[in-house]
Amino acid sequence: MRLSRWLADRWLMIVALLVLGYLALPVLVVAALSFNRPSSRLSYDFGEFTVDNWRQPCATSEMCDAMLRSVQIGFLATVVATVLGTLMAFALVRHRFRGRSGINVLVFLPMATPEVVLGTSLLALFVAAGVPQGFWTIVVAHVMFCVSFVVVTVKARLAGMDRRLEEAAMDLYANEWQTFRRVTLPLVLPGIVAAALLSFSLSFDDFIVTNFTAGTTVTFPMYVWGAAQRGIPPQVNVIGTAMFVVALLLVGISSLGRRPTR
């Protein structure tokens, strides 16, 4: 009876923990494989524990070049998409203008469009315009679909913000710039940071759109896809685990920064 009562009181928490564990299981497998020395390049069995993969994270120069290229593309796409998406979110939430509802619909189109359709459309556009596919076409493509996620994330933050805080600041003789810098921006900043992290992860992880617009440029997901035909090196798991740890650290730092001081 005590056990059934305990389960009845905590069944929702137990289900949530099971779901979180199920979602974290692939990440744990990747982390375990980063310390594994398989019996062959085409095998994923746990052969022998080793830390050599972490000591030498670059299996080949091509892999490190592809990873660095993906980081560069993700950084550029994140910066441009975050700036444009934040400005669009402020315009859509704070201002009333003709065509506002239509723009709201257009913002969701890149999110709802299948990536195959998006990639082929961009490829046709670049070919028709005579633009050679490469590094910058990938950046343009990633900015296009990352902007939508930034707009949606920042809009949600702005919609939940109390406008009376800004009005109180202006009642205390703060001008518009001071109100934005000291009140509005700190309140919206968590949403902007979340949108930037989401944009970087989407850009770094993208394969389908990149495959259509890359030309001869090889990013990290494209390298992994090509290496799968001849055996994925275990250092790929090292990079995946490191990216996950860095993301957790950034989220933890941002969470600690939002904690109220006593």
C-alpha positions as CSV (number, residue, x, y, z in Angstrom):
1,M,0.0,0.0,0.0
2,R,2.8,2.4,0.8
3,L,4.5,1.6,-2.5
4,S,1.3,2.1,-4.5
5,R,0.6,5.4,-2.7
6,W,4.2,6.5,-3.4
7,L,3.9,5.7,-7.1
8,A,0.5,7.4,-7.3
9,D,1.9,10.6,-5.8
10,R,5.0,10.6,-8.1
11,W,3.9,8.9,-11.3
12,L,4.2,12.1,-13.3
13,M,7.8,12.7,-12.2
14,I,8.7,9.1,-12.9
15,V,7.3,9.3,-16.4
16,A,9.1,12.5,-17.0
17,L,12.4,11.0,-15.8
18,L,11.9,8.0,-18.1
19,V,11.3,10.2,-21.1
20,L,14.4,12.3,-20.3
21,G,16.4,9.1,-19.9
22,Y,15.2,7.8,-23.3
23,L,16.1,11.1,-24.9
24,A,19.6,11.1,-23.3
25,L,20.3,7.5,-24.2
26,P,21.8,8.3,-27.7
27,V,24.0,11.0,-26.2
28,L,25.3,8.6,-23.5
29,V,26.0,6.0,-26.2
30,V,28.0,8.6,-28.2
31,A,29.9,9.6,-25.1
32,A,30.7,5.9,-24.4
33,L,31.9,5.3,-28.0
34,S,34.3,8.3,-27.7
35,F,36.3,6.1,-25.2
36,N,36.1,3.0,-27.3
37,R,38.6,1.3,-29.6
38,P,36.5,-0.8,-32.0
39,S,37.8,-4.0,-33.5
40,S,37.5,-2.5,-37.0
41,R,36.5,0.8,-38.6
42,L,33.2,-0.7,-39.8
43,S,32.3,-2.0,-36.3
44,Y,30.6,-0.2,-33.5
45,D,31.2,-2.8,-30.8
46,F,32.8,-1.9,-27.5
47,G,36.2,-3.4,-28.0
48,E,38.5,-1.7,-25.6
49,F,38.5,1.3,-23.3
50,T,40.9,4.0,-24.4
51,V,41.5,7.7,-24.1
52,D,43.6,8.0,-27.2
53,N,40.6,9.3,-29.1
54,W,40.5,12.4,-26.8
55,R,44.3,12.8,-26.9
56,Q,44.1,12.9,-30.7
57,P,40.7,14.3,-31.6
58,C,41.6,14.8,-35.3
59,A,41.6,11.5,-37.0
60,T,42.5,13.2,-40.3
61,S,43.2,16.7,-41.4
62,E,40.1,16.6,-43.6
63,M,37.9,15.9,-40.5
64,C,39.4,18.9,-38.6
65,D,39.1,21.1,-41.6
66,A,35.4,20.1,-42.0
67,M,34.7,20.7,-38.3
68,L,36.4,24.1,-38.4
69,R,34.4,25.0,-41.5
70,S,31.2,24.0,-39.9
71,V,32.0,26.2,-36.8
72,Q,32.8,29.2,-39.0
73,I,29.5,28.7,-41.0
74,G,27.5,28.3,-37.8
75,F,29.0,31.4,-36.2
76,L,28.4,33.6,-39.2
77,A,24.9,32.2,-39.8
78,T,24.1,32.6,-36.1
79,V,25.2,36.2,-35.9
80,V,23.4,37.3,-39.0
81,A,20.2,35.3,-38.2
82,T,20.1,36.5,-34.6
83,V,20.4,40.2,-35.6
84,L,17.8,40.0,-38.4
85,G,15.5,37.7,-36.4
86,T,15.6,39.9,-33.3
87,L,14.8,43.1,-35.3
88,M,11.9,41.3,-37.1
89,A,10.5,40.0,-33.8
90,F,10.5,43.5,-32.3
91,A,8.8,44.9,-35.5
92,L,6.1,42.2,-35.4
93,V,5.4,42.4,-31.7
94,R,5.7,46.2,-31.1
95,H,4.4,47.7,-34.3
96,R,1.2,47.6,-36.4
97,F,1.7,47.9,-40.1
98,R,0.1,46.7,-43.3
99,G,1.0,43.1,-44.2
100,R,2.0,42.2,-40.7
101,S,-0.2,39.0,-40.7
102,G,1.2,38.0,-44.0
103,I,4.8,38.3,-42.8
104,N,3.9,36.2,-39.7
105,V,2.9,33.4,-42.1
106,L,6.0,33.8,-44.3
107,V,8.2,33.5,-41.2
108,F,6.9,30.0,-40.6
109,L,7.3,28.8,-44.1
110,P,11.1,27.9,-43.8
111,M,10.2,25.9,-40.7
112,A,7.3,24.1,-42.3
113,T,8.9,23.5,-45.7
114,P,10.7,20.1,-46.0
115,E,14.5,20.5,-46.2
116,V,14.7,18.7,-49.5
117,V,12.3,21.2,-51.1
118,L,14.2,24.1,-49.4
119,G,17.6,22.7,-50.7
120,T,16.5,22.2,-54.2
121,S,14.8,25.6,-54.4
122,L,18.0,27.3,-53.2
123,L,20.1,25.3,-55.6
124,A,17.8,26.3,-58.5
125,L,18.0,30.0,-57.3
126,F,21.8,30.0,-57.1
127,V,22.2,28.2,-60.5
128,A,19.8,30.7,-62.2
129,A,21.6,33.6,-60.7
130,G,25.0,32.3,-61.7
131,V,26.3,32.1,-58.1
132,P,28.9,29.4,-57.6
133,Q,28.1,27.0,-54.8
134,G,30.5,27.1,-51.9
135,F,31.1,28.5,-48.4
136,W,29.0,31.7,-48.8
137,T,26.0,30.0,-50.4
138,I,25.9,27.7,-47.4
139,V,26.0,30.7,-45.1
140,V,23.1,32.3,-47.0
141,A,21.1,29.1,-46.9
142,H,21.6,28.6,-43.2
143,V,20.7,32.2,-42.4
144,M,17.5,31.8,-44.3
145,F,16.1,28.9,-42.2
146,C,17.7,30.0,-38.9
147,V,16.0,33.4,-39.0
148,S,12.6,31.8,-38.6
149,F,13.6,30.1,-35.4
150,V,15.1,33.3,-34.0
151,V,11.9,35.2,-34.8
152,V,9.7,32.6,-33.1
153,T,11.9,32.4,-30.0
154,V,12.4,36.1,-29.5
155,K,8.7,36.8,-30.2
156,A,7.7,34.4,-27.4
157,R,10.0,36.3,-25.0
158,L,8.6,39.7,-26.0
159,A,5.0,38.5,-25.8
160,G,5.6,37.5,-22.2
161,M,7.3,40.7,-21.1
162,D,5.5,43.2,-19.0
163,R,5.4,46.6,-20.9
164,R,4.7,48.4,-17.6
165,L,8.4,48.0,-16.7
166,E,9.4,50.1,-19.7
167,E,6.7,52.6,-18.9
168,A,7.9,52.9,-15.3
169,A,11.5,53.5,-16.5
170,M,10.3,56.3,-18.9
171,D,8.2,57.7,-16.0
172,L,11.5,58.0,-14.1
173,Y,12.9,60.2,-16.9
174,A,14.8,57.6,-18.8
175,N,14.9,58.2,-22.6
176,E,14.2,55.5,-25.2
177,W,17.8,54.4,-25.5
178,Q,18.3,54.2,-21.7
179,T,15.1,52.2,-21.4
180,F,16.1,49.8,-24.1
181,R,19.6,49.3,-22.7
182,R,18.7,49.0,-19.0
183,V,15.3,47.4,-19.1
184,T,14.2,46.0,-22.4
185,L,17.5,44.3,-23.5
186,P,18.2,42.6,-20.2
187,L,14.7,41.1,-20.2
188,V,14.8,40.0,-23.8
189,L,18.4,38.8,-23.7
190,P,17.7,35.2,-22.4
191,G,15.4,34.7,-25.5
192,I,18.1,36.1,-27.8
193,V,20.7,33.9,-26.3
194,A,18.4,30.8,-26.6
195,A,17.7,31.7,-30.2
196,A,21.4,32.1,-31.0
197,L,22.2,28.7,-29.4
198,L,19.4,27.1,-31.4
199,S,20.6,28.7,-34.6
200,F,24.1,27.5,-34.1
201,S,23.1,23.9,-33.4
202,L,20.8,23.9,-36.4
203,S,23.5,25.3,-38.7
204,F,26.2,23.0,-37.4
205,D,24.0,19.9,-37.7
206,D,22.4,20.6,-41.0
207,F,23.1,18.2,-43.9
208,I,20.3,18.2,-46.4
209,V,20.2,21.9,-47.3
210,T,24.0,22.0,-47.1
211,N,24.4,19.1,-49.5
212,F,22.4,21.0,-52.1
213,T,24.2,24.3,-51.7
214,A,27.8,23.3,-50.8
215,G,29.3,22.6,-54.2
216,T,32.8,21.2,-53.4
217,T,32.8,22.6,-49.8
218,V,32.7,19.8,-47.2
219,T,31.2,20.5,-43.7
220,F,31.4,18.2,-40.7
221,P,28.0,16.5,-41.3
222,M,29.0,15.9,-44.9
223,Y,32.3,14.4,-43.9
224,V,30.6,12.0,-41.5
225,W,28.2,11.0,-44.2
226,G,31.0,10.3,-46.6
227,A,33.1,8.5,-44.0
228,A,30.2,6.2,-43.2
229,Q,30.9,4.4,-46.4
230,R,34.5,3.4,-45.4
231,G,34.2,3.5,-41.6
232,I,33.5,6.4,-39.3
233,P,36.5,7.2,-37.1
234,P,35.9,7.1,-33.3
235,Q,37.1,10.7,-33.1
236,V,33.7,11.8,-34.5
237,N,32.1,10.7,-31.2
238,V,34.7,12.8,-29.4
239,I,33.6,15.9,-31.3
240,G,29.9,15.1,-30.8
241,T,30.5,14.6,-27.0
242,A,32.5,17.8,-26.8
243,M,29.8,19.9,-28.5
244,F,27.2,18.5,-26.2
245,V,29.3,19.3,-23.1
246,V,29.9,22.9,-24.4
247,A,26.2,23.3,-25.0
248,L,25.4,22.2,-21.4
249,L,28.0,24.5,-20.0
250,L,26.6,27.5,-21.9
251,V,23.1,26.7,-20.8
252,G,24.3,26.3,-17.2
253,I,26.2,29.6,-17.3
254,S,23.1,31.4,-18.7
255,S,20.9,29.8,-16.0
256,L,23.3,30.9,-13.2
257,G,23.3,34.4,-14.7
258,R,19.5,34.6,-14.5
259,R,19.4,33.6,-10.8
260,P,18.1,36.4,-8.6
261,T,20.7,37.8,-6.1
262,R,19.8,38.0,-2.5
